[in-house]
Amino acid sequence: MSIDHAAQSVPDPDDRRSNPSTSTPFRDLLNARVSRRALVRGGTVVAATGFLAVADSAPLARTLGVPAAGASGRSLLGFAPVAANADDAVTLPAGYRADVIIPWGTPIRSTGPAWRPDGTNSAAEQAEQVGMQHDGMHFFPRGPGPAGNRRGLLVVNHEYTDRTLLHADGDAVMTREKSDKTLAALGVTVLEIAQRDGAWRPVDSPFNRRINGTTRMTYSGPVSPRHPALRAVGLPRGTLNNCSHGVTPWGTYLACEENFNIYFGTADPAWTPGPEHDRYGISRTGLDYRLHLADPRFDLARNPNEPNRFGWVVEIDPFRPDSTPVKRTALGRFKHEGATVTESRGHLVVYSGDDQDGEYIYKYVSAAPWAAMRARGRSPLDEGTLYVARFDDDGTGRWLPLRFGHGPLTPAQGWTDQADVLLRTRRAADALGATPLDRPEWISVHPEKSAVYASLSNGSGWAHAVTPRTPNPYGHIIRWRESGDDNTATTFEWDVFVLGGDPAYDDRVRLDDDGIFGSPDGLWFDPDGRLWIQTDVSNYVLNSPGWGYDRIGNNAMLACDPGTGEIRRFLVGPRGCEITGITVTPDRRTMFVNVQHPGELTPAWGSPTPENPRAVSNWPDFDPAGRPRSATLVIRKEDGGIIGT
């Protein structure tokens, strides 16, 4: 996911890698490995070479360790696909229904401040309401067995704010109140919800909580709270731009800080960016949020170390409302898209993409089995090794350790200790020769085996859709298998799973109309092995024939049977939105999905203004005096069955 939709595919003009001769762009590898023969019509996976080089679904399934649909004669997909469309509505297959809960501005307690549709809620009121721009989320059941299917904690990230919609008069004039309201709308919401009288609703609970841009934070791991790079004005506060997430085996939530750089700036003409500012996209203007004009905390000249406090994975215990969130520095500092957690031989393994064009995929492995570490009072997220991926053109790959003293990460090369490596994770990955990727997004591990899937949303700049995949305006999904089916292994085999795009514009794409998509983002396996694919097509090209996105429609969610490669569109969102965030109740009969930023500027439909915030969309309230709101969908089958069947 990316809040900078206009620039999400613009190449970085700086040659910021210290060892470019060993960094082969993944798009070059893709072009070398994909041929038209390798693509099978109907959305079926690429099976060109390497460990996935099989011709039919049964061997492919055995290779990946997933059930082959052909073995039972049944597909994992039991619904009729919906058509792509540009409606200002949520479209689902026949037999399904969607209800809207906890839209932006919902009070987290029944006695809290009510939502004001004209945007006049104060910063203090926003701090007691559900945040803006829902993103990654997880449902934590309350109680064992059937009770956990009807009641639980829904934990939701809030990625960024739309200044036109957040403030009644937009943000042409920046004030401290507007800066404070922006920080209050960011972060994470913890909210208890329950199913009552057939409908899901938020309920008053001691667990209900807002964690935002001003919440007290602490740090753990190699970069301690006392590290000189974290010394800034005031105590560490806040988490910004939380994108996707992860969940630990011990029941905590991992919120991931992505585009934190956009909130910083300065009006000081004497300030100049250093190498690390450039590497993380920190500039004097940011993304024109201009918080620095009202809050010195975000002024790069007055508070130069404050950006070092962001770009981390934040551990939150949803069942301890008085606990302080912890930024786990051993997982590195970069624009974390997510933190996908799995286990292998007792060790904790965390996969994470760095969501920017030309960035990398990372993997963290705990130093010892996680249960034993916790039994001794140690966090498995504090002691371990962070790796970065190198993809080789023969279909193999290697995890390169970002470990002080290893390879070029030595004092002779300017590195001081492990904390320095983690504070400058991107530079360390550059030095090791990691493979640049086309915007690494979500990562998901198949529930039955070590096959790992990653979405690469798009990259190398938007171009006419008839051009080759360099540039790559549509994105694609890759997958790999760790050696020995061990997620702690340091070598793997990789291949391309599917190319996004429209075959009408790119004849290498083999998606049919039921499964056509572009810019894959959210990626999640349900317990049955269905792969759910959510899209984040930039609003600047959404529904645009000039960019080859006219037939793809609004952003959507699709489901895939990885044993056959069949892809069907399951959901289409309202105008201007991104579809993101997905979780289910334990019985899989309720699914929660987020609709983010409906109604944002979309050239195909127009641009919201303070005078007319409903220019693009008025979802979900359709209030003639209101404005569009991010919200969570509650999706169920009308027959009460498992979602997707």
N, C-alpha and C positions, 0 to 999 in steps of 0.2 A: 504494500500500500504506500501511497505517496500523497502528501498533501499538496505538493507542487505539481499539479496535473499538467500545467503548461510546459514545465521544464523536465518532466520525468524521463524523457528520452533524448535530451540535448546532451551531446558529448561534452565532457570536461575538456576545456582547451589546454589545461595544464598537463604537462607530462610529469605526473606526480609519482611514478614508480621508479625506485632507485635502481631496479635491475630489470629493465624492460626486455632484455634479450632472453630472459628465462620465463617471461609471462606471455603465454600464447592466448589471445582472446578466444573464449569458448565459441563465439560465433564462427571463427575460422575452423575450429574442430568440427562443429556441426555441419558446415558446408562440405567438409571433407568426407563426412560419414553418412550423409543422407542422400539417397538417390530416389528417383521416382519409382523404381522397382521395389524399393523398401517400404512404400506406403500402400496400405490397403484401404480401399474405400469404406466409408461408413464410420469414420472416426477411430478405426483400428490402429493400434500402436505401430510405431516404426519398429521394424525387426531387421535391421540391416546387417550388422556384424556383431561380434563379441558375445557376451553371455546371454543376450536375448535373441540370438540369431536362430529363431525357430519359425516354422511355417504355419503351425496350427495352435489352437488355444490350449490343448492339453499339455504338450511339452512346455509351452510358455508358462503355464500355470505351475508345472512342477519345478521349473527353473526358479520362479519367484516364490514358490511356497504358498501359492494362493489356490483356492478351489477353482477348478476348471468348470465353466458353465456347461461345456459340452458333455462332461462326465455324467451329469444328472439330466441333461436336456433342458435345463431351466436357466434363464438369465437371472442375474441378481437384480435386474431392473424390471419391476412389475407395473410400471405406470406408463401411460401414453404421454409422449413428449408434448410440450406446449410450443407454440410457434413464437419465433422472435417477433417483437413488436415494440412500438414506441409510445405505449399508453402511459398515462399518469396513474398507474394502478399496479397492484401486485397480481401477477398471473400465476396460477398453479394448475396442475393436472386435474382432470375430473376426478371427483372422489376425495379431494383434499380441501381443507379450509385453513385460512390464516387469520389470526387475531393480532391486534397491536397492543403491546404493553410497554410500559416505562419509556415513553418518548422523552426526548430532551426537555428538561424543565419540570418533570414530575417530582413533587416533594418526596423526600425519602422517608418521611413520617407523616401520618395523617394530620398532624397539627402543624406541619411545616408550611412555608409560603407557597401559595398557589401560583401556577404558571400564568403569565400575562401574555396574551397573544400578540400584543403590540411591541414586545421586546423591552419593556420598561422594568423588568425585574432588576434589582440592584445586585451588586457583587456579593453582598452578604446573603441575599436570598438565593443566588445561584449556588453558593457554597452548601446550601441545604437542599439542593435539587439535583436530579440526575444530570450528568454532564452532557456535553455536545459531541456529536460525531462518534457514535458507537462503533467499536471495532471488535477485536478479539474478545472472547468471553468463555466462561465455563460454568456449568451447573454442578454445584456440590450438594448432593442429596442430604436431607436431614432425616436420619433414622434409617434402619435397615429394612430390607424387603419392600413390600408394596408402599409403605409410608414414604420411602425415598423417591417414589415416582410422582408423588403428589405435593411434595414440599421440599424446598431447598434454598440454598443461597445462589443467586445469579450474580456473578462477578463480571463486570463489563469495563473494558478500556474505552477511553475517550481520546481520539487521536489528535484533534486540533480544533480550531474554531473558525467559523466563517464570520468575518467582522461585519459584513453587511447585514447578516441575519441576527447576530448576537446582540447588537446594539440598536436601539430604536432609531437612531439617526445615522447609522453606519459608523465609520471610524475616520471620517475626514479630519476630525480634530481629536487628537489623542489626549486623554486625561488619566489621572491616577485611578479614578473609578473604573474606567474602561480597561485599564491594565489589570486591575484587581479582578474584574469580572472575567477577563480572559483566563487568568490563572485558576479561578474558581470553576470554570467550565471544563478544564482539562483533568487528566488523571484517571481515576478508577472509581467506579461505584460498586459497593457491596450492598445487595438488597435481597431480603428474604421474600420469596414468592410462594404462593400456595394455590392449589386447584380447589376451588370452592364452587359448588353448584354448576359444575361443568366448565368453568372459566378460570384461567390463571390470572391472579391479581397480586400486586405487592401488598405485604402485610407489615404492620408495626412489629419491630423486632429489635432486641439489643444488639444484633449483629449489623443492622443497617448503618452504613458509614460512607462518607465521601473522603477519598484521598486525592488531593489535588496539587496544584503548583506551589502551595505554601505549607504543606504538611511536613512535619519534622521527619527527617530521614537519618539513617546511619549507614556506614559502609563496613564491609567485612571482606577478608581475603588479603591478597598481597598488597593492595592499595588501601592502607588503613585510614581511618578518619583523620589521623594526625599527619598524613602525608603532606609535604609542602605544596604539592600541586592542587590540593583541595582547600587550601587556606584562602578564604574569601570573606567578604563582608557578611557577618552574621553566621549563625549556625546553618548546616546543610538543610535545605528545605525543598520540597517539591519533587514531583516527577512529571515530565513533559512528553507529549507526543507519543503516548503509549499505543502501539500498533497491535501486533498479535501477542501471543502469550504462551505459557506452558503451565503444566500442573505436575507437582512432584508426587512421588509415591506416598509421602507422609501427609499429603492433603493441603499443601500450600499452593499459592497462585504466583506465577512469574509474569509480571508486567514488563514489557519491552520498550525501552525508549528509542525512538527512531529519529525523526528529523528535528532533533533538539536545537540545531544550529539556527533555525529560522527566527528564534525569539530574541537573538542578541544583535546589538548594533552600537553605534556611537556617532555623535555629532562632532567629536573632537577631531579637528583636521590634522593633528599631529599623530593620530593613531595609524599604524600600518600593520597589515596582517603578516604574521610569521608563517613558516612552513606548515606548522600543525594547524593553524587556522585554515589555510588553503586546503589542506588534506581532508578536513572535516566540513568544508563549505561554510566556514564562519567568515562573515564579511561585515562591513560597516552598516549595510542596509538590511541584512537578513532577508526575510521575505516580506519586507515592508510592514511587519507587525508594529514596529516603532515603540515597543515597550520601554526601550531605554530612554525615551523622551519623558516618561512619567515615573519610572522606577529605576534608580541607580543600580539596583541589583543586576540589571541586564545591559548596563553600559560597559562595553569592552575596555574603554580607557580607564574607567573608575573602578572596575571590579574584574580584572583580567582573568582570574582563575575560576570564575563562576561556570564557564562552559565545561570545565573539567569535571564538574559534579554531575554531568549528564552524559547519556550514551551507554547506560548500563542496563543490566537485568535486575529488576526489583522484586524481591520476595515479600509477599504479603500473606499473613495468616488470616483468612476470612473469619475464622471462628474465635479469634482473639481481638476484639475491636479496640482494645487499649494498646495493642502491640505497635512497635515502631517498624515501618517497612525498612528492609535491609537491601542495599545495593550490593550485589555479589560480584566483586571486581574480578574474580578469577575467570569469569566468562567473557572478559574483554570489553573494550570500549569502542563501539561503532554504532551504526544505525541498525539496531536489532529489529528485524522484521518479526521474529518470534523466537521461542525457546522450546523446541519440541523435545520432550523428555521420553526416553525409553531406558530399558535395562538390558544388560548383557553380562552374563556370568556374575551377577550380583553388583556390578558396577553401574553407576548412574552415567548415562550418556545424554548430552544435550546438543541438538543440532540448531543452527541459527544462520539465516541469510542476512547479508548486509545490503539493504534495499537502496541501491543507487547503481546507475549504469556503470559497468566496469568494476564492480566490487566482487566480493568473495563469499564462499560458503565456509562455515566454521563448525567444528565439533569439539565438545568438551567431554573429557572422561575423568571420572573421580579417581583419586589415588588408590582407593581401596573399596571393597564392597560397601555400599551406602548404609545398609542396616547396621553393620559393625561400627562404622564411623559414628552414626547417630547414637548408638549405645554407649559410646565413649564420650559423648557430649561434643562431637565435632561435626561441622556441616560438610556434607559431600559436595556442596557448591563452593567451598572455600579452598579445598585442597585437591588439585588434579592438574591435568594438562589440557591446554587449549591448542587445537590443531586448525590448520587452514588447508583447503583442498587444492590439489593440482590435478587437472584432467589431462591425460596424455592422448595423443591422436590415435593410438592403437587400441583404444577402448579400455585401458586400465587407468588407475589413478592412485594417488598417494596422499596421505594425511601428513602434513609437515608440522612438526611441533613448534609452537611459539614459546620457546623455553630459553631463558637467559643463559648465555654461554654456549648455546647450540648454533652451529653454522655461523652465519654472519652476525648473530645477536650477541656480540661480545663488546667489552669495553673498548677494544681497538677500533671498533666500528661505531662507537658513540653511544652504546647502550650501558646503562648504569646498574640495573637490577631488574628483577621480574616485574616490579611495579611499573617501571619505565616501559617495559615491553607491553604491558596491558593498557597503560594510559595511551600509548601510541600504537594500538593494535594494527591499524591500517598500514602504518609505515613498516611494522615488523613483518606483516604479510607480504608487502611489496618486496622487502629484502629477501624473503625466502623463495620468491618466484611463484606465488599462487596464481591461479588462472582467473583472469577477469571474466565476469559473467554479465548477462543482460538482465540486470535488476533481479537479484535473487530474492524471492518472496517466501511464501510458506513452505515448510518441509513437513512431510508426514511419513510415518513408518507403518508398513502393512501389519495388521494385528497378528498374523500368524508366522511371520518370517522377518528376515533382516532386509528385505527390499525397501529402499528409501526413495521417496519421490520428492521432487522440488519443482516449484513453478518459477520460471524466468519470464517476467511479465512482458518486457520489451526492451529495446536498447538501441544505442548508436544513432539516435536521432530519427524523428519521423521523416518518412519519405513517401513518394508515390507508391501505391500498393503494388504496382507492377514490377518494381525493382526487386532484386534478389534479397535473400534473408540477411544480407549485410548491406544496409541496416535491417533491423528485425522489428518492424512495427507491431507485429501480432503476438510475439512471444511464443513460448513452447514449454513443455514439461519434460524434465529429464528424470532418470532413475538410476540407482546403482545398487549393487549388492556387495556388502562387506565380505572380505575374505574369510572363509570358514564360517559364514553366517554369524559372525561375531562383530557386534557393533563397536567393540573397542579396538578392532583391527586397524592397522595403519595402511592397508592397501585395499583396493576395491576394483570392481569392473563396472563400467557405466555404459549407458546408451540413451537414445532419445525415445521418449514414450509417445509423444504426439506433438505435431506442429499446429499451433493456432492459426487462425486466419480464414479467409474466404476463398474457396477455389475459383470463384469468378475473377479474382484478381491475382491469385498466385496458384499456378497449376501444380505445385508440389503439395498443396494442402489436400487432404483426402477426408475432410469432414463433410457430411451431408447436411441438409437443411435442419434436421432434427438435433444436430449436435454442433453446429457451427458456433465458434466463439473466438474471442481475441483477448489479449492481455490477461492471461490467467494470474490469479493472485492467491486467494484463499484456497487451501488444499487440505483435505481432512478425510481419513479413513474412518468409517463407522465400524462397530464391532463385527459386522457381517462381512466386511471386506469391500464395501462399495467405496469408491473414491469420489468425493464431492469436490467439484471445481467451481470456484467463485471468481467473477471477473471484475476488473477495475479498468475499463477502457477510459482513457482520459476524456473528460468532458469536452475538451477542445476538438476532439475528432468523433465523439459519440454521434451516431446516426448520420455521419458525413460521407457522402459518396466520393468527395475529393480525397479522402484518406482510406477508402476501401472498407468502411465500417457501416455503410448504409443498410446492408442486409442483416447485420448482426444484431441490430436493435439496441434496446436499453441493456444495461448491465444485468447479468443473469447468474443463476446457479445451475450447474449441470451435474449429472451423476454418471459414473463410468463403472462398468464391469471390467476389472483389469484382466480377467481371464480370457475375455473375448475382445477387449478393446472397444466395445460398444459404448457410445456416449449419447445421452439423451438430455435435452433441456428440461429442467424440472421447475424452474421459477424464473420469472422476469420481474425486475423491479420497476419502480416509478421513474419518471424523467429526472435526469441529472444525478441519480444516485450511484453508489457503489454497493455491491452485495458482499458482505463480509461477516466474519464471526459465525461460528456454528458449534452447537453442542446439543446433547440429547439427554433425556432422563434415562435411568438405568434400563427400563423396559423398552426403550427406543420407540415408544409410541407418542412422544412429544419431542419436537425438534424446535430449537431456538435459533433464529438467524437474524442478523442485524442489517438494517437498511441505513447506510451512512450517506450523509450530505445530499438528500433529495433537494432538488430545486436550485442547485448551484449553477453558476454561469455555464451555459451550453449554447454555442453559436447556432446550433440547429433550432433552438427554441427561444433564446433570448438571454437576458441578464437580469437577475434580481437587483432591485434598488431599494433604498430606505422608503421611497414613496410607493413602490410596488414590489414587495418581497416575494410575491406569488407569481412572478413573470414566467418561471419555468415549471414549477410544481407547487401544488398546495396540499401535498400528501403529508401526513395521514388524516389531518383534521378536516380539510376542505372548508375551513372557516373563512368566510369572505373578508374578515378583518384580521386574519391570522398570518402565519408564515409556515413554510415547510419545516419538519422536525425529524431528525434521526430518531429511530425507534427500533424495538425488538419485535420480531414476528414470532408468534407461537403457532407452529404448523402441526396439524393432526390429520389423520385419515378419518373420514366420516364413519368408517366401519370399525374404528378403534384399532386398526392393525399397525404393524411396524412400518415406519416411514421408509419409503423406497420400494417396498414389496408390491 
